[in-house]
Amino acid sequence: MAFSKTFEHIIPFTEVYEHGWLPLVKVKFIEPDMELSLIFDTAATTIMLRPELEEFFPPSQPTEVNVAARKEAAEATETRSAVEFLGTTIDCRVAFVDLGKPNPLFSGLFGRECFSPFGFGFWQKGHELYVTLTP
């Protein structure tokens, strides 16, 4: 018998110049009241945003985070924020770290800690992300 899973949401990937096809998702931050486009990133632990957004969030504390292509941890600051994704509110850590050259299509990464309440799947060739509210 073949296993099957029903997904309530299909999120098409977005073609981003110099980055290829990326699973961009809209995430609503409760405090501050803003919506940002983030890369749904299974390698990131938590939400990672560009440092210039830090001024809009509650006070943060110094921390270190692991980032792609670096052997040692990167210096960052971190706070907490409630976020809403697909109608579900989750309390998440938010790290502010240099993510390289800015791109106007996304503000950072949406990491595992924040999407752990969901089930998800990728179809890389089809450029689609599948999400279920009942993992």
C-alpha positions as MATLAB code, in Angstrom:
seq = 'MAFSKTFEHIIPFTEVYEHGWLPLVKVKFIEPDMELSLIFDTAATTIMLRPELEEFFPPSQPTEVNVAARKEAAEATETRSAVEFLGTTIDCRVAFVDLGKPNPLFSGLFGRECFSPFGFGFWQKGHELYVTLTP';
ca = [
       0.000    0.000    0.000;
       1.403    3.393   -0.986;
       1.608    6.160    1.578;
      -0.160    9.407    0.719;
      -0.447   12.764    2.450;
      -2.943   15.535    1.809;
      -1.617   19.077    1.859;
      -3.980   22.030    2.343;
      -1.619   24.644    0.886;
       0.523   24.695   -2.238;
       3.043   27.526   -2.313;
       4.674   28.039   -5.711;
       8.376   28.832   -5.712;
       9.451   32.265   -6.968;
      12.203   32.685   -9.532;
      14.713   35.070   -7.963;
      17.461   36.584  -10.086;
      20.886   35.122   -9.135;
      19.269   32.635   -6.717;
      17.124   30.413   -8.947;
      13.760   29.133   -7.698;
      13.069   29.781   -3.994;
      10.197   28.839   -1.669;
       9.227   32.354   -0.535;
       6.528   32.576    2.136;
       4.704   35.545    3.652;
       5.096   35.696    7.444;
       3.156   38.188    9.579;
       4.968   39.469   12.649;
       2.632   40.429   15.491;
       5.109   42.814   17.168;
       6.049   44.752   15.158;
       2.951   44.660   12.975;
       4.551   43.842    9.630;
       4.524   41.179    6.955;
       7.779   40.009    5.409;
       8.656   37.635    2.608;
      11.092   34.960    3.862;
      12.774   31.909    2.343;
      11.292   28.695    3.785;
      14.645   27.210    4.830;
      14.928   23.704    6.274;
      18.601   24.314    7.114;
      17.953   27.391    9.269;
      17.138   26.806   12.937;
      15.015   29.904   13.459;
      13.976   33.101   11.707;
      16.980   35.075   10.497;
      16.496   38.662    9.367;
      18.760   41.378    8.066;
      20.213   43.634   10.803;
      18.506   46.770    9.456;
      15.124   45.346   10.602;
      16.222   45.007   14.239;
      15.111   48.531   15.187;
      11.450   47.560   14.638;
      11.510   44.608   17.055;
      11.603   44.260   20.846;
      15.099   44.663   22.386;
      17.519   41.875   21.494;
      20.496   40.169   23.140;
      23.846   39.134   21.628;
      24.056   35.542   20.395;
      25.818   33.399   17.814;
      24.188   31.590   14.898;
      25.337   29.121   12.292;
      25.136   30.379    8.737;
      25.711   28.690    5.398;
      29.240   28.547    4.008;
      30.896   29.404    7.358;
      32.687   26.959    9.640;
      32.438   29.161   12.726;
      29.320   30.721   14.235;
      28.415   34.264   13.208;
      27.785   37.049   15.696;
      24.151   38.120   15.802;
      21.498   39.505   18.102;
      18.282   37.723   19.007;
      14.793   38.504   20.281;
      11.423   36.721   20.320;
       8.338   37.506   18.298;
       4.960   35.957   17.697;
       4.481   35.263   14.011;
       1.484   34.159   12.013;
       1.894   31.702    9.170;
      -1.099   30.167    7.378;
      -3.427   31.293   10.160;
      -1.359   29.716   12.959;
       0.413   31.909   15.532;
       3.798   30.683   16.775;
       6.271   32.227   19.254;
       9.701   32.165   17.594;
      13.239   33.332   18.118;
      14.315   35.991   15.626;
      18.021   36.457   14.932;
      19.453   39.512   13.188;
      22.510   38.585   11.163;
      24.335   39.669    8.008;
      22.870   37.521    5.234;
      24.963   38.966    2.434;
      23.798   41.081   -0.469;
      20.184   42.276    0.106;
      17.450   41.233   -2.296;
      14.169   43.188   -2.389;
      12.150   39.977   -2.802;
      12.977   38.544    0.637;
      14.063   39.797    4.060;
      15.548   36.648    5.538;
      14.959   32.996    6.380;
      11.993   31.173    7.929;
      13.613   28.328    9.903;
      12.586   24.961   11.362;
      11.627   26.184   14.848;
       8.777   28.223   13.375;
       7.396   25.744   10.873;
       7.687   22.642   13.095;
       3.899   22.676   13.847;
       3.252   21.976   10.140;
       3.806   19.102    7.783;
       5.474   19.991    4.514;
       6.907   18.571    1.336;
       8.798   19.905   -1.652;
       8.627   19.103   -5.295;
      11.862   20.717   -6.427;
      11.355   20.056  -10.136;
       7.789   21.373   -9.953;
       8.911   24.424   -7.961;
       6.263   23.890   -5.278;
       6.146   23.722   -1.493;
       3.292   21.732    0.060;
       2.129   22.520    3.599;
      -0.421   20.865    5.869;
      -1.725   22.234    9.139;
      -1.945   18.669   10.513;
       1.482   17.029   10.229;
];
